[in-house]
Amino acid sequence: MRPGNRIFVAGHNGLVGSALVRRLRVGGYHDIVTRTRAEVDLRDATQVEAFFRCARPEYVFLAAAKVGGILANSTYPAQFIRDNLAIQGNIIHSAWLAGVKGLLFLGSSCIYPRDCPQPIKEEYLLTGPLEATNEPYAIAKIAGIKMCAAYNREYGTNFVSVMPTNLYGPGDNYDLQNSHVIPALIRKMHEARIRGDASMILWGTGRARREFLYSDDLAEACVFLMENRSAAEIGEVVNIGSGVDQTIRDLAILIARTTGFSGSVELDASKPDGTPQKLLDVSRMKALGWSPKIGLEHGLRLAYQDYLASLS
């Protein structure tokens, strides 16, 4: 992939998609194609095929998805599996029909078994049961990986699947009903500070461990792969992460410091932790020549600035 190519970023308004658009523009890519849901409903096969015939993108970043945290996944399991299967299936198939030169599919670290060894290697995929709280979403993402691999094998396509760790950054979703842990805690801590609360409640035991990556680092990694590596070199899937994790309690304390919340953090152990630990083995990505640049503390400061900007 080179700056003169026509690039379609599916899901350009989301956390990952917006980061991809920023990175592509910085890299000199000027022919970036985007569509809103009002323009093309990616769940509709007829609309997607018509879009590909008209727009004729040469490369595709498939960042469009229905996403959310534990609460959203538990509340809307049918929507998570139905919408994600439709979106990725339509785009992957239409990309093949249109003869695109390359496609990068964004998966999720929740595809791996709940209790697999840590750090998680790519070959652990499908070696055990999934985490129950997000199983429908995970199954949809696994189907996307396997669809890309099957099209590569049968049709000779260049479809790459990447597995990012937990992400955060500019343009994140701060809705408390369906956001992930970092944006949810940023909002909760900020609002608790404004109210002058003496404490705030954190779901779970606080002992679950998670790894986080700033969205612009992920975008950098994805563009790096599309510019420098083929699906054959990468393999069926490659992990993208920081290679460092921390407990949710430690994360909460760090976010409290970032937002200026001085109250205590109270744990509600009656609420689920989710998977006990999710730390990706990122040695394959390092061997390909990439590593992240933005540390967690700096990234959280940037994310909080983004949240404050969203309030104005």
C-alpha positions in Angstrom: 0.0 0.0 0.0 1.3 3.5 -1.0 0.0 7.1 -0.6 -1.4 7.1 -4.2 -3.8 4.2 -3.5 -7.5 4.6 -2.8 -8.2 3.5 0.8 -11.6 2.7 2.3 -11.8 3.0 6.1 -14.9 1.3 7.3 -16.0 2.7 10.6 -14.1 6.0 10.2 -16.1 7.7 13.0 -15.2 5.2 15.7 -12.2 5.0 18.0 -10.0 2.9 15.7 -11.4 4.2 12.4 -10.8 7.8 13.3 -7.2 7.0 14.4 -6.6 5.2 11.0 -7.8 8.3 9.1 -5.5 10.5 11.1 -2.5 8.2 10.5 -3.2 7.8 6.8 -3.4 11.6 6.3 -0.2 12.1 8.2 1.4 9.5 5.9 0.4 11.4 2.8 -2.6 9.4 1.8 -5.1 11.8 0.2 -7.6 9.4 -1.5 -9.4 8.2 1.7 -12.9 6.9 1.2 -15.4 7.0 4.1 -19.2 6.5 4.4 -21.6 7.1 7.3 -24.3 4.6 8.2 -26.8 6.9 6.6 -24.9 6.7 3.3 -24.2 2.9 3.4 -25.6 0.5 5.9 -22.8 -2.0 6.2 -25.3 -4.6 7.5 -27.0 -4.6 4.1 -25.2 -6.8 1.5 -26.8 -5.0 -1.5 -25.8 -1.6 -0.3 -22.2 -2.7 0.4 -21.7 -4.4 -2.9 -23.1 -1.3 -4.7 -20.7 0.9 -2.7 -17.7 -1.2 -3.7 -18.7 -1.2 -7.4 -19.0 2.5 -7.3 -16.1 3.6 -5.1 -13.6 0.9 -6.2 -11.2 1.1 -3.2 -7.8 -0.6 -3.6 -7.3 -1.2 0.1 -9.7 -1.6 3.0 -9.4 -1.2 6.7 -12.3 -3.0 8.3 -12.7 -1.2 11.6 -16.5 -1.0 11.6 -18.1 -3.1 14.4 -20.7 -3.0 17.1 -18.6 -2.8 20.3 -19.1 -2.3 24.0 -18.1 -3.4 27.5 -19.3 -6.2 29.8 -22.7 -4.6 30.4 -23.4 -3.9 26.7 -22.3 -7.4 25.7 -24.5 -9.0 28.4 -27.5 -6.9 27.6 -27.5 -7.1 23.7 -25.9 -10.5 22.8 -28.1 -11.0 19.8 -27.3 -7.6 18.4 -23.6 -8.1 18.9 -23.4 -11.4 17.0 -25.9 -10.5 14.3 -24.6 -7.0 13.4 -20.9 -8.0 13.5 -21.3 -11.1 11.4 -23.3 -9.0 8.8 -20.9 -6.1 8.7 -17.6 -8.1 8.3 -19.2 -10.7 6.0 -20.5 -8.1 3.6 -17.3 -6.1 3.5 -14.9 -9.1 3.1 -17.0 -10.7 0.4 -17.5 -7.4 -1.5 -13.8 -6.6 -1.2 -13.1 -9.9 -3.0 -15.7 -9.3 -5.6 -14.2 -5.8 -6.3 -10.6 -7.2 -6.5 -9.1 -5.1 -3.7 -5.3 -5.4 -3.3 -5.4 -5.8 0.5 -7.8 -5.8 3.5 -7.0 -5.5 7.2 -9.6 -6.9 9.6 -9.7 -5.6 13.1 -10.5 -8.4 15.6 -10.4 -8.3 19.4 -8.4 -10.0 22.1 -11.6 -11.5 23.5 -11.4 -14.1 20.7 -8.9 -16.1 22.9 -10.0 -18.7 25.5 -10.9 -17.3 28.9 -8.3 -19.3 30.8 -5.5 -19.7 28.3 -1.9 -19.3 29.3 -0.5 -15.8 29.6 0.8 -13.9 27.7 -1.5 -15.0 25.0 0.1 -16.3 21.8 -1.7 -16.3 18.4 -1.8 -20.1 18.3 -4.0 -20.2 21.4 -7.0 -19.3 19.3 -9.8 -22.0 19.6 -8.0 -24.0 22.2 -10.6 -23.5 25.0 -13.9 -22.0 26.1 -14.5 -18.3 25.6 -15.4 -15.7 28.3 -19.2 -16.0 28.7 -19.9 -12.3 29.1 -18.8 -11.5 25.5 -19.0 -14.9 23.8 -21.4 -13.8 21.0 -19.1 -10.9 20.0 -16.0 -13.1 20.2 -17.6 -15.7 18.0 -18.4 -13.1 15.4 -14.8 -11.9 15.4 -13.4 -15.4 15.1 -15.7 -15.9 12.1 -14.2 -12.8 10.5 -10.6 -14.2 11.0 -11.5 -17.5 9.6 -13.4 -15.9 6.7 -10.3 -13.8 5.8 -8.1 -16.9 6.0 -10.5 -19.0 3.9 -10.7 -16.3 1.2 -6.9 -16.1 1.1 -6.7 -19.9 0.7 -9.4 -20.3 -1.9 -9.2 -17.0 -3.9 -5.6 -15.9 -3.3 -6.6 -12.6 -1.6 -4.4 -10.6 0.7 -6.6 -10.3 3.7 -4.9 -9.7 7.1 -6.4 -10.1 10.5 -5.0 -8.3 13.6 -5.9 -8.8 17.2 -5.6 -5.5 19.2 -5.6 -5.5 22.9 -8.0 -3.2 24.9 -8.0 0.2 23.2 -8.6 3.8 24.3 -8.0 7.3 22.9 -9.5 10.2 21.0 -13.1 9.7 19.9 -13.8 7.0 22.5 -17.3 6.2 23.6 -18.1 7.7 27.0 -21.6 6.3 27.3 -21.8 4.5 30.7 -24.2 1.9 29.3 -21.9 0.5 26.6 -18.4 1.9 27.0 -15.2 0.1 27.8 -13.4 0.4 31.1 -11.1 3.4 30.5 -13.6 5.8 29.0 -16.2 4.7 31.6 -13.8 5.3 34.5 -12.7 8.6 33.0 -16.3 9.8 33.0 -17.1 8.4 36.4 -14.0 9.9 38.0 -14.6 13.3 36.4 -18.2 13.5 37.4 -17.4 12.2 40.9 -14.8 15.0 41.3 -17.2 17.7 40.0 -19.9 16.5 42.5 -17.3 16.3 45.3 -18.0 12.6 46.0 -16.0 11.0 48.8 -15.9 7.7 46.9 -16.8 5.9 43.7 -17.8 2.3 43.0 -15.6 0.0 40.8 -17.2 -3.1 39.4 -15.5 -6.4 40.4 -12.7 -7.3 42.7 -10.2 -5.0 41.0 -7.8 -7.9 40.7 -8.5 -8.7 37.0 -5.5 -7.7 34.9 -5.7 -5.9 31.5 -3.4 -4.6 28.9 -4.2 -1.3 27.1 -3.0 0.4 23.9 -3.5 3.9 22.7 -5.6 4.0 19.5 -3.1 6.0 17.5 -0.4 3.4 18.2 -2.8 0.7 16.9 -3.4 2.8 13.7 0.4 3.1 13.3 0.8 -0.6 13.5 -2.0 -1.3 11.0 -0.7 1.0 8.4 2.8 -0.4 9.0 1.5 -3.9 8.2 -0.4 -2.8 5.1 2.7 -0.9 3.8 5.3 -3.6 4.6 3.9 -7.0 5.1 1.6 -9.5 3.2 -0.9 -11.9 4.7 1.4 -14.7 3.8 4.2 -13.1 5.9 1.9 -12.3 8.8 0.0 -15.6 9.1 -3.6 -16.1 10.0 -3.6 -13.5 12.8 -1.1 -11.2 14.6 -1.5 -9.7 18.1 -1.0 -5.9 18.5 -0.6 -4.6 22.1 1.8 -3.0 24.5 3.0 -6.2 26.1 2.3 -4.7 29.6 -0.7 -5.2 31.9 -2.0 -3.9 35.3 -4.8 -4.6 37.6 -8.1 -2.8 37.2 -7.7 -1.3 40.6 -4.3 0.1 39.7 -5.8 1.4 36.5 -8.6 3.1 38.5 -6.1 4.8 40.8 -4.1 6.0 37.8 -7.3 7.5 36.2 -8.2 9.1 39.5 -4.9 10.9 39.6 -5.3 11.8 35.9 -8.8 13.3 36.4 -8.0 14.9 39.8 -10.5 12.7 41.8 -9.2 12.5 45.4 -11.9 10.3 46.8 -11.6 6.6 47.6 -12.3 3.7 45.1 -14.7 1.2 46.6 -14.9 -2.3 45.1 -18.2 -4.1 44.3 -17.1 -7.8 44.3 -20.7 -8.9 43.5 -20.2 -7.6 39.9 -18.2 -9.7 37.3 -14.5 -9.3 36.6 -14.7 -10.9 33.2 -11.6 -12.8 32.1 -9.0 -12.9 35.0 -6.1 -11.7 32.8 -5.7 -10.7 29.2 -2.1 -10.0 28.2 -1.1 -10.5 24.6 2.2 -12.0 23.5 3.4 -9.3 21.0 6.7 -10.9 20.1 5.5 -11.7 16.5 4.7 -8.0 15.9 8.0 -6.9 17.4 9.8 -9.4 15.1 8.0 -7.8 12.1 9.6 -4.4 13.2 6.9 -2.5 15.2 6.4 -1.5 18.8 4.2 1.1 20.5 5.3 4.7 21.3 2.6 6.0 23.8 2.8 4.9 27.4 -0.3 4.4 29.5 0.1 7.5 31.8 0.7 9.8 28.8 -2.1 8.2 26.9 -4.6 8.6 29.7 -3.8 12.3 29.9 -4.5 12.6 26.2 -7.7 10.6 26.6 -8.9 12.8 29.4 -8.2 15.9 27.4 -10.3 14.4 24.6 -13.2 13.7 27.1 -13.1 17.3 28.4 -13.2 18.6 24.8 -16.2 16.4 24.1 -18.1 18.2 26.9 -17.7 21.7 25.3 
